[in-house]
């Protein structure tokens, strides 16, 4: 519990003009803050043990669905204009 004299000294050191009504309100607020700080300090600092839980990988394996070049001739045959193994398009920029 904080004494009224301590609050007056704190206000004087802070160079804050405080009325007696405000002093009582500030005293209650400071007691609440200090109580909260002491509660935080009492918490254990040990890190919680990590567990995997029910985590699972939902992504598929990285595997080629087909061999490279399998559909190249079909795609090039469907394109309106080609140049070797490239599809020609109109200039974009």
PDB file of N, CA, C and O in Angstrom:
ATOM      1  N   UNK A   1       0.844  -1.178   0.000  1.00  0.00           N
ATOM      2  CA  UNK A   1       0.000   0.000   0.000  1.00  0.00           C
ATOM      3  C   UNK A   1       0.892   1.245   0.000  1.00  0.00           C
ATOM      4  O   UNK A   1       1.873   1.333   0.738  1.00  0.00           O
ATOM      5  N   UNK A   2       0.528   2.168  -0.823  1.00  0.00           N
ATOM      6  CA  UNK A   2       1.297   3.400  -0.975  1.00  0.00           C
ATOM      7  C   UNK A   2       0.737   4.454  -0.020  1.00  0.00           C
ATOM      8  O   UNK A   2      -0.477   4.633   0.080  1.00  0.00           O
ATOM      9  N   UNK A   3       1.622   5.136   0.669  1.00  0.00           N
ATOM     10  CA  UNK A   3       1.208   6.185   1.609  1.00  0.00           C
ATOM     11  C   UNK A   3       0.962   7.487   0.853  1.00  0.00           C
ATOM     12  O   UNK A   3       1.507   7.721  -0.225  1.00  0.00           O
ATOM     13  N   UNK A   4       0.120   8.324   1.459  1.00  0.00           N
ATOM     14  CA  UNK A   4      -0.192   9.619   0.864  1.00  0.00           C
ATOM     15  C   UNK A   4       1.063  10.485   0.768  1.00  0.00           C
ATOM     16  O   UNK A   4       1.231  11.235  -0.194  1.00  0.00           O
ATOM     17  N   UNK A   5       1.940  10.381   1.763  1.00  0.00           N
ATOM     18  CA  UNK A   5       3.175  11.162   1.763  1.00  0.00           C
ATOM     19  C   UNK A   5       4.079  10.759   0.595  1.00  0.00           C
ATOM     20  O   UNK A   5       4.740  11.597  -0.019  1.00  0.00           O
ATOM     21  N   UNK A   6       4.090   9.452   0.305  1.00  0.00           N
ATOM     22  CA  UNK A   6       4.894   8.970  -0.822  1.00  0.00           C
ATOM     23  C   UNK A   6       4.374   9.529  -2.145  1.00  0.00           C
ATOM     24  O   UNK A   6       5.153   9.891  -3.027  1.00  0.00           O
ATOM     25  N   UNK A   7       3.056   9.595  -2.269  1.00  0.00           N
ATOM     26  CA  UNK A   7       2.468  10.137  -3.497  1.00  0.00           C
ATOM     27  C   UNK A   7       2.759  11.633  -3.625  1.00  0.00           C
ATOM     28  O   UNK A   7       3.021  12.127  -4.722  1.00  0.00           O
ATOM     29  N   UNK A   8       2.714  12.345  -2.509  1.00  0.00           N
ATOM     30  CA  UNK A   8       3.032  13.774  -2.544  1.00  0.00           C
ATOM     31  C   UNK A   8       4.488  13.990  -2.948  1.00  0.00           C
ATOM     32  O   UNK A   8       4.796  14.889  -3.731  1.00  0.00           O
ATOM     33  N   UNK A   9       5.378  13.161  -2.411  1.00  0.00           N
ATOM     34  CA  UNK A   9       6.801  13.262  -2.751  1.00  0.00           C
ATOM     35  C   UNK A   9       7.012  12.938  -4.238  1.00  0.00           C
ATOM     36  O   UNK A   9       7.788  13.605  -4.923  1.00  0.00           O
ATOM     37  N   UNK A  10       6.313  11.911  -4.724  1.00  0.00           N
ATOM     38  CA  UNK A  10       6.413  11.531  -6.136  1.00  0.00           C
ATOM     39  C   UNK A  10       5.916  12.661  -7.039  1.00  0.00           C
ATOM     40  O   UNK A  10       6.525  12.948  -8.069  1.00  0.00           O
ATOM     41  N   UNK A  11       4.822  13.294  -6.658  1.00  0.00           N
ATOM     42  CA  UNK A  11       4.298  14.423  -7.436  1.00  0.00           C
ATOM     43  C   UNK A  11       5.282  15.584  -7.419  1.00  0.00           C
ATOM     44  O   UNK A  11       5.471  16.261  -8.429  1.00  0.00           O
ATOM     45  N   UNK A  12       5.908  15.810  -6.269  1.00  0.00           N
ATOM     46  CA  UNK A  12       6.887  16.894  -6.164  1.00  0.00           C
ATOM     47  C   UNK A  12       8.105  16.607  -7.033  1.00  0.00           C
ATOM     48  O   UNK A  12       8.595  17.494  -7.731  1.00  0.00           O
ATOM     49  N   UNK A  13       8.598  15.360  -6.993  1.00  0.00           N
ATOM     50  CA  UNK A  13       9.749  14.988  -7.814  1.00  0.00           C
ATOM     51  C   UNK A  13       9.418  15.061  -9.303  1.00  0.00           C
ATOM     52  O   UNK A  13      10.279  15.374 -10.126  1.00  0.00           O
ATOM     53  N   UNK A  14       8.173  14.770  -9.635  1.00  0.00           N
ATOM     54  CA  UNK A  14       7.736  14.813 -11.039  1.00  0.00           C
ATOM     55  C   UNK A  14       7.419  16.231 -11.483  1.00  0.00           C
ATOM     56  O   UNK A  14       7.208  16.496 -12.667  1.00  0.00           O
ATOM     57  N   UNK A  15       7.390  17.142 -10.509  1.00  0.00           N
ATOM     58  CA  UNK A  15       7.049  18.545 -10.769  1.00  0.00           C
ATOM     59  C   UNK A  15       5.664  18.662 -11.400  1.00  0.00           C
ATOM     60  O   UNK A  15       5.449  19.382 -12.375  1.00  0.00           O
ATOM     61  N   UNK A  16       4.724  17.910 -10.788  1.00  0.00           N
ATOM     62  CA  UNK A  16       3.341  17.916 -11.245  1.00  0.00           C
ATOM     63  C   UNK A  16       2.482  18.472 -10.113  1.00  0.00           C
ATOM     64  O   UNK A  16       2.562  18.001  -8.979  1.00  0.00           O
ATOM     65  N   UNK A  17       1.670  19.464 -10.421  1.00  0.00           N
ATOM     66  CA  UNK A  17       0.751  20.018  -9.423  1.00  0.00           C
ATOM     67  C   UNK A  17      -0.482  19.128  -9.367  1.00  0.00           C
ATOM     68  O   UNK A  17      -1.181  18.952 -10.365  1.00  0.00           O
ATOM     69  N   UNK A  18      -0.743  18.564  -8.180  1.00  0.00           N
ATOM     70  CA  UNK A  18      -1.844  17.620  -8.028  1.00  0.00           C
ATOM     71  C   UNK A  18      -2.670  18.023  -6.814  1.00  0.00           C
ATOM     72  O   UNK A  18      -2.126  18.306  -5.747  1.00  0.00           O
ATOM     73  N   UNK A  19      -3.997  18.048  -6.987  1.00  0.00           N
ATOM     74  CA  UNK A  19      -4.875  18.339  -5.851  1.00  0.00           C
ATOM     75  C   UNK A  19      -5.012  17.090  -4.990  1.00  0.00           C
ATOM     76  O   UNK A  19      -4.594  16.006  -5.396  1.00  0.00           O
ATOM     77  N   UNK A  20      -5.589  17.234  -3.812  1.00  0.00           N
ATOM     78  CA  UNK A  20      -5.722  16.087  -2.904  1.00  0.00           C
ATOM     79  C   UNK A  20      -6.676  15.037  -3.478  1.00  0.00           C
ATOM     80  O   UNK A  20      -6.486  13.843  -3.246  1.00  0.00           O
ATOM     81  N   UNK A  21      -7.705  15.470  -4.230  1.00  0.00           N
ATOM     82  CA  UNK A  21      -8.622  14.504  -4.857  1.00  0.00           C
ATOM     83  C   UNK A  21      -7.899  13.720  -5.957  1.00  0.00           C
ATOM     84  O   UNK A  21      -8.030  12.501  -6.066  1.00  0.00           O
ATOM     85  N   UNK A  22      -7.143  14.449  -6.758  1.00  0.00           N
ATOM     86  CA  UNK A  22      -6.371  13.795  -7.823  1.00  0.00           C
ATOM     87  C   UNK A  22      -5.306  12.879  -7.242  1.00  0.00           C
ATOM     88  O   UNK A  22      -4.991  11.837  -7.817  1.00  0.00           O
ATOM     89  N   UNK A  23      -4.754  13.268  -6.105  1.00  0.00           N
ATOM     90  CA  UNK A  23      -3.723  12.470  -5.454  1.00  0.00           C
ATOM     91  C   UNK A  23      -4.272  11.106  -5.052  1.00  0.00           C
ATOM     92  O   UNK A  23      -3.589  10.090  -5.185  1.00  0.00           O
ATOM     93  N   UNK A  24      -5.501  11.088  -4.564  1.00  0.00           N
ATOM     94  CA  UNK A  24      -6.127   9.823  -4.153  1.00  0.00           C
ATOM     95  C   UNK A  24      -6.395   8.930  -5.373  1.00  0.00           C
ATOM     96  O   UNK A  24      -6.185   7.718  -5.319  1.00  0.00           O
ATOM     97  N   UNK A  25      -6.857   9.535  -6.465  1.00  0.00           N
ATOM     98  CA  UNK A  25      -7.107   8.771  -7.691  1.00  0.00           C
ATOM     99  C   UNK A  25      -5.797   8.217  -8.242  1.00  0.00           C
ATOM    100  O   UNK A  25      -5.728   7.050  -8.629  1.00  0.00           O
ATOM    101  N   UNK A  26      -4.769   9.043  -8.278  1.00  0.00           N
ATOM    102  CA  UNK A  26      -3.463   8.597  -8.772  1.00  0.00           C
ATOM    103  C   UNK A  26      -2.878   7.503  -7.888  1.00  0.00           C
ATOM    104  O   UNK A  26      -2.231   6.580  -8.383  1.00  0.00           O
ATOM    105  N   UNK A  27      -3.104   7.605  -6.588  1.00  0.00           N
ATOM    106  CA  UNK A  27      -2.615   6.588  -5.650  1.00  0.00           C
ATOM    107  C   UNK A  27      -3.253   5.235  -5.965  1.00  0.00           C
ATOM    108  O   UNK A  27      -2.568   4.213  -5.998  1.00  0.00           O
ATOM    109  N   UNK A  28      -4.575   5.233  -6.196  1.00  0.00           N
ATOM    110  CA  UNK A  28      -5.270   3.982  -6.536  1.00  0.00           C
ATOM    111  C   UNK A  28      -4.785   3.432  -7.876  1.00  0.00           C
ATOM    112  O   UNK A  28      -4.586   2.226  -8.024  1.00  0.00           O
ATOM    113  N   UNK A  29      -4.596   4.322  -8.849  1.00  0.00           N
ATOM    114  CA  UNK A  29      -4.110   3.885 -10.158  1.00  0.00           C
ATOM    115  C   UNK A  29      -2.710   3.291 -10.061  1.00  0.00           C
ATOM    116  O   UNK A  29      -2.425   2.258 -10.666  1.00  0.00           O
ATOM    117  N   UNK A  30      -1.840   3.943  -9.299  1.00  0.00           N
ATOM    118  CA  UNK A  30      -0.469   3.461  -9.154  1.00  0.00           C
ATOM    119  C   UNK A  30      -0.433   2.117  -8.439  1.00  0.00           C
ATOM    120  O   UNK A  30       0.368   1.250  -8.789  1.00  0.00           O
ATOM    121  N   UNK A  31      -1.297   1.935  -7.436  1.00  0.00           N
ATOM    122  CA  UNK A  31      -1.373   0.642  -6.749  1.00  0.00           C
ATOM    123  C   UNK A  31      -1.817  -0.455  -7.714  1.00  0.00           C
ATOM    124  O   UNK A  31      -1.301  -1.572  -7.666  1.00  0.00           O
ATOM    125  N   UNK A  32      -2.771  -0.142  -8.590  1.00  0.00           N
ATOM    126  CA  UNK A  32      -3.226  -1.120  -9.587  1.00  0.00           C
ATOM    127  C   UNK A  32      -2.099  -1.483 -10.545  1.00  0.00           C
ATOM    128  O   UNK A  32      -1.900  -2.653 -10.873  1.00  0.00           O
ATOM    129  N   UNK A  33      -1.374  -0.477 -10.984  1.00  0.00           N
ATOM    130  CA  UNK A  33      -0.267  -0.709 -11.923  1.00  0.00           C
ATOM    131  C   UNK A  33       0.815  -1.551 -11.277  1.00  0.00           C
ATOM    132  O   UNK A  33       1.309  -2.503 -11.882  1.00  0.00           O
ATOM    133  N   UNK A  34       1.188  -1.207 -10.053  1.00  0.00           N
ATOM    134  CA  UNK A  34       2.232  -1.970  -9.360  1.00  0.00           C
ATOM    135  C   UNK A  34       1.780  -3.398  -9.066  1.00  0.00           C
ATOM    136  O   UNK A  34       2.593  -4.322  -9.103  1.00  0.00           O
ATOM    137  N   UNK A  35       0.499  -3.587  -8.776  1.00  0.00           N
ATOM    138  CA  UNK A  35      -0.032  -4.934  -8.579  1.00  0.00           C
ATOM    139  C   UNK A  35       0.068  -5.758  -9.851  1.00  0.00           C
ATOM    140  O   UNK A  35       0.412  -6.940  -9.816  1.00  0.00           O
ATOM    141  N   UNK A  36      -0.238  -5.120 -10.973  1.00  0.00           N
ATOM    142  CA  UNK A  36      -0.145  -5.811 -12.254  1.00  0.00           C
ATOM    143  C   UNK A  36       1.300  -6.169 -12.583  1.00  0.00           C
ATOM    144  O   UNK A  36       1.572  -7.261 -13.082  1.00  0.00           O
ATOM    145  N   UNK A  37       2.225  -5.254 -12.306  1.00  0.00           N
ATOM    146  CA  UNK A  37       3.643  -5.510 -12.568  1.00  0.00           C
ATOM    147  C   UNK A  37       4.145  -6.670 -11.713  1.00  0.00           C
ATOM    148  O   UNK A  37       4.890  -7.520 -12.200  1.00  0.00           O
ATOM    149  N   UNK A  38       3.746  -6.712 -10.450  1.00  0.00           N
ATOM    150  CA  UNK A  38       4.188  -7.821  -9.592  1.00  0.00           C
ATOM    151  C   UNK A  38       3.593  -9.141 -10.059  1.00  0.00           C
ATOM    152  O   UNK A  38       4.229 -10.186  -9.929  1.00  0.00           O
ATOM    153  N   UNK A  39       2.384  -9.106 -10.599  1.00  0.00           N
ATOM    154  CA  UNK A  39       1.772 -10.325 -11.144  1.00  0.00           C
ATOM    155  C   UNK A  39       2.553 -10.815 -12.361  1.00  0.00           C
ATOM    156  O   UNK A  39       2.764 -12.017 -12.520  1.00  0.00           O
ATOM    157  N   UNK A  40       2.976  -9.902 -13.210  1.00  0.00           N
ATOM    158  CA  UNK A  40       3.762 -10.266 -14.389  1.00  0.00           C
ATOM    159  C   UNK A  40       5.110 -10.840 -13.977  1.00  0.00           C
ATOM    160  O   UNK A  40       5.587 -11.803 -14.577  1.00  0.00           O
ATOM    161  N   UNK A  41       5.726 -10.254 -12.956  1.00  0.00           N
ATOM    162  CA  UNK A  41       7.033 -10.730 -12.505  1.00  0.00           C
ATOM    163  C   UNK A  41       6.956 -12.122 -11.890  1.00  0.00           C
ATOM    164  O   UNK A  41       7.949 -12.849 -11.889  1.00  0.00           O
ATOM    165  N   UNK A  42       5.801 -12.501 -11.372  1.00  0.00           N
ATOM    166  CA  UNK A  42       5.677 -13.812 -10.737  1.00  0.00           C
ATOM    167  C   UNK A  42       5.482 -14.939 -11.749  1.00  0.00           C
ATOM    168  O   UNK A  42       5.544 -16.112 -11.379  1.00  0.00           O
ATOM    169  N   UNK A  43       5.251 -14.609 -12.998  1.00  0.00           N
ATOM    170  CA  UNK A  43       5.051 -15.621 -14.032  1.00  0.00           C
ATOM    171  C   UNK A  43       6.371 -16.336 -14.299  1.00  0.00           C
ATOM    172  O   UNK A  43       7.435 -15.718 -14.302  1.00  0.00           O
ATOM    173  N   UNK A  44       6.289 -17.623 -14.518  1.00  0.00           N
ATOM    174  CA  UNK A  44       7.480 -18.419 -14.796  1.00  0.00           C
ATOM    175  C   UNK A  44       8.103 -17.985 -16.116  1.00  0.00           C
ATOM    176  O   UNK A  44       7.397 -17.684 -17.078  1.00  0.00           O
ATOM    177  N   UNK A  45       9.427 -17.956 -16.151  1.00  0.00           N
ATOM    178  CA  UNK A  45      10.136 -17.538 -17.359  1.00  0.00           C
ATOM    179  C   UNK A  45      10.526 -18.720 -18.233  1.00  0.00           C
ATOM    180  O   UNK A  45      11.190 -18.537 -19.254  1.00  0.00           O
ATOM    181  N   UNK A  46      10.133 -19.914 -17.857  1.00  0.00           N
ATOM    182  CA  UNK A  46      10.481 -21.089 -18.656  1.00  0.00           C
ATOM    183  C   UNK A  46       9.658 -21.096 -19.938  1.00  0.00           C
ATOM    184  O   UNK A  46       8.465 -20.791 -19.930  1.00  0.00           O
ATOM    185  N   UNK A  47      10.305 -21.445 -21.020  1.00  0.00           N
ATOM    186  CA  UNK A  47       9.610 -21.516 -22.307  1.00  0.00           C
ATOM    187  C   UNK A  47       8.737 -22.764 -22.329  1.00  0.00           C
ATOM    188  O   UNK A  47       9.151 -23.810 -21.830  1.00  0.00           O
ATOM    189  N   UNK A  48       7.549 -22.676 -22.891  1.00  0.00           N
ATOM    190  CA  UNK A  48       6.699 -23.858 -22.966  1.00  0.00           C
ATOM    191  C   UNK A  48       7.301 -24.900 -23.901  1.00  0.00           C
ATOM    192  O   UNK A  48       8.009 -24.566 -24.851  1.00  0.00           O
ATOM    193  N   UNK A  49       7.015 -26.138 -23.624  1.00  0.00           N
ATOM    194  CA  UNK A  49       7.532 -27.224 -24.452  1.00  0.00           C
ATOM    195  C   UNK A  49       6.793 -27.221 -25.785  1.00  0.00           C
ATOM    196  O   UNK A  49       5.564 -27.173 -25.827  1.00  0.00           O
ATOM    197  N   UNK A  50       7.549 -27.273 -26.855  1.00  0.00           N
ATOM    198  CA  UNK A  50       6.934 -27.247 -28.187  1.00  0.00           C
ATOM    199  C   UNK A  50       6.524 -28.654 -28.600  1.00  0.00           C
ATOM    200  O   UNK A  50       7.267 -29.619 -28.419  1.00  0.00           O
ATOM    201  N   UNK A  51       5.341 -28.741 -29.151  1.00  0.00           N
ATOM    202  CA  UNK A  51       4.853 -30.020 -29.656  1.00  0.00           C
ATOM    203  C   UNK A  51       4.309 -29.814 -31.062  1.00  0.00           C
ATOM    204  O   UNK A  51       3.856 -28.725 -31.414  1.00  0.00           O
ATOM    205  N   UNK A  52       4.359 -30.849 -31.840  1.00  0.00           N
ATOM    206  CA  UNK A  52       3.883 -30.765 -33.220  1.00  0.00           C
ATOM    207  C   UNK A  52       2.366 -30.775 -33.264  1.00  0.00           C
ATOM    208  O   UNK A  52       1.773 -30.172 -34.159  1.00  0.00           O
ATOM    209  N   UNK A  53       1.735 -31.435 -32.331  1.00  0.00           N
ATOM    210  CA  UNK A  53       0.282 -31.474 -32.316  1.00  0.00           C
ATOM    211  C   UNK A  53      -0.251 -32.212 -33.527  1.00  0.00           C
ATOM    212  O   UNK A  53       0.286 -33.244 -33.929  1.00  0.00           O
ATOM    213  N   UNK A  54      -1.300 -31.678 -34.097  1.00  0.00           N
ATOM    214  CA  UNK A  54      -1.931 -32.340 -35.238  1.00  0.00           C
ATOM    215  C   UNK A  54      -1.547 -31.682 -36.558  1.00  0.00           C
ATOM    216  O   UNK A  54      -2.320 -31.718 -37.516  1.00  0.00           O
ATOM    217  N   UNK A  55      -0.370 -31.087 -36.617  1.00  0.00           N
ATOM    218  CA  UNK A  55       0.068 -30.454 -37.856  1.00  0.00           C
ATOM    219  C   UNK A  55       0.446 -31.507 -38.888  1.00  0.00           C
ATOM    220  O   UNK A  55       1.063 -32.525 -38.572  1.00  0.00           O
ATOM    221  N   UNK A  56       0.065 -31.239 -40.111  1.00  0.00           N
ATOM    222  CA  UNK A  56       0.449 -32.144 -41.191  1.00  0.00           C
ATOM    223  C   UNK A  56       0.632 -31.318 -42.457  1.00  0.00           C
ATOM    224  O   UNK A  56       0.060 -30.237 -42.597  1.00  0.00           O
ATOM    225  N   UNK A  57       1.424 -31.834 -43.358  1.00  0.00           N
ATOM    226  CA  UNK A  57       1.692 -31.149 -44.607  1.00  0.00           C
ATOM    227  C   UNK A  57       0.531 -31.397 -45.565  1.00  0.00           C
ATOM    228  O   UNK A  57       0.214 -32.544 -45.880  1.00  0.00           O
ATOM    229  N   UNK A  58      -0.099 -30.325 -46.023  1.00  0.00           N
ATOM    230  CA  UNK A  58      -1.229 -30.466 -46.931  1.00  0.00           C
ATOM    231  C   UNK A  58      -0.830 -30.241 -48.386  1.00  0.00           C
ATOM    232  O   UNK A  58      -1.671 -30.333 -49.280  1.00  0.00           O
ATOM    233  N   UNK A  59       0.431 -29.950 -48.625  1.00  0.00           N
ATOM    234  CA  UNK A  59       0.902 -29.720 -49.983  1.00  0.00           C
ATOM    235  C   UNK A  59       1.303 -31.046 -50.626  1.00  0.00           C
ATOM    236  O   UNK A  59       1.750 -31.971 -49.947  1.00  0.00           O
ATOM    237  N   UNK A  60       1.137 -31.122 -51.933  1.00  0.00           N
ATOM    238  CA  UNK A  60       1.531 -32.332 -52.639  1.00  0.00           C
ATOM    239  C   UNK A  60       3.044 -32.391 -52.777  1.00  0.00           C
ATOM    240  O   UNK A  60       3.719 -31.371 -52.646  1.00  0.00           O
ATOM    241  N   UNK A  61       3.571 -33.556 -53.035  1.00  0.00           N
ATOM    242  CA  UNK A  61       5.001 -33.703 -53.271  1.00  0.00           C
ATOM    243  C   UNK A  61       5.375 -33.009 -54.572  1.00  0.00           C
ATOM    244  O   UNK A  61       4.603 -33.013 -55.530  1.00  0.00           O
ATOM    245  N   UNK A  62       6.551 -32.421 -54.601  1.00  0.00           N
ATOM    246  CA  UNK A  62       7.036 -31.777 -55.811  1.00  0.00           C
ATOM    247  C   UNK A  62       7.559 -32.843 -56.763  1.00  0.00           C
ATOM    248  O   UNK A  62       8.705 -33.282 -56.662  1.00  0.00           O
ATOM    249  N   UNK A  63       6.707 -33.245 -57.676  1.00  0.00           N
ATOM    250  CA  UNK A  63       7.100 -34.250 -58.663  1.00  0.00           C
ATOM    251  C   UNK A  63       6.579 -33.789 -60.021  1.00  0.00           C
ATOM    252  O   UNK A  63       5.512 -33.181 -60.108  1.00  0.00           O
ATOM    253  N   UNK A  64       7.327 -34.077 -61.070  1.00  0.00           N
ATOM    254  CA  UNK A  64       6.882 -33.721 -62.416  1.00  0.00           C
ATOM    255  C   UNK A  64       5.722 -34.613 -62.808  1.00  0.00           C
ATOM    256  O   UNK A  64       5.800 -35.838 -62.722  1.00  0.00           O
ATOM    257  N   UNK A  65       4.640 -33.974 -63.243  1.00  0.00           N
ATOM    258  CA  UNK A  65       3.477 -34.747 -63.668  1.00  0.00           C
ATOM    259  C   UNK A  65       3.723 -35.419 -65.015  1.00  0.00           C
ATOM    260  O   UNK A  65       3.099 -36.435 -65.322  1.00  0.00           O
ATOM    261  N   UNK A  66       4.611 -34.870 -65.808  1.00  0.00           N
ATOM    262  CA  UNK A  66       4.929 -35.445 -67.116  1.00  0.00           C
ATOM    263  C   UNK A  66       6.359 -35.075 -67.480  1.00  0.00           C
ATOM    264  O   UNK A  66       6.959 -34.194 -66.865  1.00  0.00           O
ATOM    265  N   UNK A  67       6.877 -35.729 -68.445  1.00  0.00           N
ATOM    266  CA  UNK A  67       8.234 -35.454 -68.920  1.00  0.00           C
ATOM    267  C   UNK A  67       8.257 -34.123 -69.649  1.00  0.00           C
ATOM    268  O   UNK A  67       7.280 -33.747 -70.297  1.00  0.00           O
ATOM    269  N   UNK A  68       9.353 -33.421 -69.548  1.00  0.00           N
ATOM    270  CA  UNK A  68       9.505 -32.147 -70.221  1.00  0.00           C
ATOM    271  C   UNK A  68       9.439 -32.347 -71.733  1.00  0.00           C
ATOM    272  O   UNK A  68      10.071 -33.257 -72.270  1.00  0.00           O
ATOM    273  N   UNK A  69       8.677 -31.503 -72.417  1.00  0.00           N
ATOM    274  CA  UNK A  69       8.574 -31.569 -73.867  1.00  0.00           C
ATOM    275  C   UNK A  69       7.491 -32.500 -74.376  1.00  0.00           C
ATOM    276  O   UNK A  69       7.323 -32.620 -75.589  1.00  0.00           O
ATOM    277  N   UNK A  70       6.755 -33.159 -73.510  1.00  0.00           N
ATOM    278  CA  UNK A  70       5.730 -34.110 -73.940  1.00  0.00           C
ATOM    279  C   UNK A  70       4.636 -33.419 -74.747  1.00  0.00           C
ATOM    280  O   UNK A  70       4.195 -33.950 -75.766  1.00  0.00           O
ATOM    281  N   UNK A  71       4.195 -32.252 -74.311  1.00  0.00           N
ATOM    282  CA  UNK A  71       3.091 -31.569 -74.969  1.00  0.00           C
ATOM    283  C   UNK A  71       3.541 -30.382 -75.816  1.00  0.00           C
ATOM    284  O   UNK A  71       2.702 -29.608 -76.278  1.00  0.00           O
ATOM    285  N   UNK A  72       4.835 -30.223 -76.029  1.00  0.00           N
ATOM    286  CA  UNK A  72       5.351 -29.068 -76.756  1.00  0.00           C
ATOM    287  C   UNK A  72       4.800 -29.008 -78.173  1.00  0.00           C
ATOM    288  O   UNK A  72       4.345 -27.947 -78.602  1.00  0.00           O
ATOM    289  N   UNK A  73       4.824 -30.104 -78.907  1.00  0.00           N
ATOM    290  CA  UNK A  73       4.360 -30.114 -80.302  1.00  0.00           C
ATOM    291  C   UNK A  73       2.866 -29.837 -80.383  1.00  0.00           C
ATOM    292  O   UNK A  73       2.419 -29.160 -81.310  1.00  0.00           O
ATOM    293  N   UNK A  74       2.077 -30.346 -79.429  1.00  0.00           N
ATOM    294  CA  UNK A  74       0.632 -30.097 -79.444  1.00  0.00           C
ATOM    295  C   UNK A  74       0.337 -28.618 -79.198  1.00  0.00           C
ATOM    296  O   UNK A  74      -0.516 -28.029 -79.861  1.00  0.00           O
ATOM    297  N   UNK A  75       1.047 -28.029 -78.246  1.00  0.00           N
ATOM    298  CA  UNK A  75       0.826 -26.618 -77.927  1.00  0.00           C
ATOM    299  C   UNK A  75       1.272 -25.737 -79.087  1.00  0.00           C
ATOM    300  O   UNK A  75       0.556 -24.813 -79.474  1.00  0.00           O
ATOM    301  N   UNK A  76       2.452 -26.017 -79.648  1.00  0.00           N
ATOM    302  CA  UNK A  76       2.936 -25.229 -80.780  1.00  0.00           C
ATOM    303  C   UNK A  76       2.027 -25.393 -81.988  1.00  0.00           C
ATOM    304  O   UNK A  76       1.855 -24.448 -82.758  1.00  0.00           O
ATOM    305  N   UNK A  77       1.444 -26.564 -82.167  1.00  0.00           N
ATOM    306  CA  UNK A  77       0.532 -26.797 -83.291  1.00  0.00           C
ATOM    307  C   UNK A  77      -0.764 -26.019 -83.137  1.00  0.00           C
ATOM    308  O   UNK A  77      -1.391 -25.670 -84.137  1.00  0.00           O
ATOM    309  N   UNK A  78      -1.180 -25.739 -81.906  1.00  0.00           N
ATOM    310  CA  UNK A  78      -2.421 -25.002 -81.670  1.00  0.00           C
ATOM    311  C   UNK A  78      -2.215 -23.495 -81.718  1.00  0.00           C
ATOM    312  O   UNK A  78      -3.188 -22.747 -81.820  1.00  0.00           O
ATOM    313  N   UNK A  79      -0.971 -23.034 -81.647  1.00  0.00           N
ATOM    314  CA  UNK A  79      -0.690 -21.599 -81.650  1.00  0.00           C
ATOM    315  C   UNK A  79      -0.817 -21.046 -83.061  1.00  0.00           C
ATOM    316  O   UNK A  79      -0.453 -21.732 -84.017  1.00  0.00           O
ATOM    317  N   UNK A  80      -1.330 -19.809 -83.224  1.00  0.00           N
ATOM    318  CA  UNK A  80      -1.483 -19.238 -84.562  1.00  0.00           C
ATOM    319  C   UNK A  80      -0.151 -18.904 -85.224  1.00  0.00           C
ATOM    320  O   UNK A  80      -0.027 -19.050 -86.440  1.00  0.00           O
ATOM    321  N   UNK A  81       0.857 -18.457 -84.456  1.00  0.00           N
ATOM    322  CA  UNK A  81       2.163 -18.133 -85.031  1.00  0.00           C
ATOM    323  C   UNK A  81       3.250 -18.679 -84.121  1.00  0.00           C
ATOM    324  O   UNK A  81       3.165 -18.566 -82.898  1.00  0.00           O
ATOM    325  N   UNK A  82       4.267 -19.268 -84.723  1.00  0.00           N
ATOM    326  CA  UNK A  82       5.387 -19.810 -83.948  1.00  0.00           C
ATOM    327  C   UNK A  82       6.699 -19.413 -84.597  1.00  0.00           C
ATOM    328  O   UNK A  82       6.750 -19.020 -85.762  1.00  0.00           O
ATOM    329  N   UNK A  83       7.764 -19.527 -83.806  1.00  0.00           N
ATOM    330  CA  UNK A  83       9.117 -19.298 -84.297  1.00  0.00           C
ATOM    331  C   UNK A  83       9.994 -20.328 -83.610  1.00  0.00           C
ATOM    332  O   UNK A  83      10.444 -20.111 -82.485  1.00  0.00           O
ATOM    333  N   UNK A  84      10.240 -21.439 -84.274  1.00  0.00           N
ATOM    334  CA  UNK A  84      10.988 -22.532 -83.659  1.00  0.00           C
ATOM    335  C   UNK A  84      10.146 -23.159 -82.551  1.00  0.00           C
ATOM    336  O   UNK A  84       9.026 -23.608 -82.796  1.00  0.00           O
ATOM    337  N   UNK A  85      10.684 -23.190 -81.337  1.00  0.00           N
ATOM    338  CA  UNK A  85       9.935 -23.739 -80.202  1.00  0.00           C
ATOM    339  C   UNK A  85       9.260 -22.640 -79.374  1.00  0.00           C
ATOM    340  O   UNK A  85       8.956 -22.850 -78.200  1.00  0.00           O
ATOM    341  N   UNK A  86       9.025 -21.473 -79.977  1.00  0.00           N
ATOM    342  CA  UNK A  86       8.416 -20.353 -79.265  1.00  0.00           C
ATOM    343  C   UNK A  86       7.109 -19.968 -79.931  1.00  0.00           C
ATOM    344  O   UNK A  86       6.962 -20.103 -81.146  1.00  0.00           O
ATOM    345  N   UNK A  87       6.163 -19.490 -79.141  1.00  0.00           N
ATOM    346  CA  UNK A  87       4.908 -18.961 -79.658  1.00  0.00           C
ATOM    347  C   UNK A  87       5.094 -17.463 -79.845  1.00  0.00           C
ATOM    348  O   UNK A  87       5.527 -16.765 -78.928  1.00  0.00           O
ATOM    349  N   UNK A  88       4.764 -16.964 -81.051  1.00  0.00           N
ATOM    350  CA  UNK A  88       4.902 -15.535 -81.331  1.00  0.00           C
ATOM    351  C   UNK A  88       3.595 -14.836 -80.971  1.00  0.00           C
ATOM    352  O   UNK A  88       2.505 -15.306 -81.299  1.00  0.00           O
ATOM    353  N   UNK A  89       3.734 -13.702 -80.287  1.00  0.00           N
ATOM    354  CA  UNK A  89       2.568 -12.900 -79.911  1.00  0.00           C
ATOM    355  C   UNK A  89       2.826 -11.462 -80.331  1.00  0.00           C
ATOM    356  O   UNK A  89       3.952 -11.096 -80.666  1.00  0.00           O
ATOM    357  N   UNK A  90       1.764 -10.641 -80.311  1.00  0.00           N
ATOM    358  CA  UNK A  90       1.919  -9.228 -80.624  1.00  0.00           C
ATOM    359  C   UNK A  90       2.728  -8.563 -79.519  1.00  0.00           C
ATOM    360  O   UNK A  90       2.742  -9.014 -78.373  1.00  0.00           O
ATOM    361  N   UNK A  91       3.398  -7.482 -79.893  1.00  0.00           N
ATOM    362  CA  UNK A  91       4.206  -6.751 -78.925  1.00  0.00           C
ATOM    363  C   UNK A  91       3.299  -6.191 -77.828  1.00  0.00           C
ATOM    364  O   UNK A  91       2.263  -5.592 -78.113  1.00  0.00           O
ATOM    365  N   UNK A  92       3.699  -6.391 -76.578  1.00  0.00           N
ATOM    366  CA  UNK A  92       2.885  -5.959 -75.446  1.00  0.00           C
ATOM    367  C   UNK A  92       3.178  -4.513 -75.079  1.00  0.00           C
ATOM    368  O   UNK A  92       2.251  -3.734 -74.855  1.00  0.00           O
ATOM    369  N   UNK A  93       4.438  -4.145 -75.015  1.00  0.00           N
ATOM    370  CA  UNK A  93       4.792  -2.771 -74.638  1.00  0.00           C
ATOM    371  C   UNK A  93       5.327  -2.006 -75.820  1.00  0.00           C
ATOM    372  O   UNK A  93       5.676  -0.833 -75.689  1.00  0.00           O
TER     373      UNK A  93
END
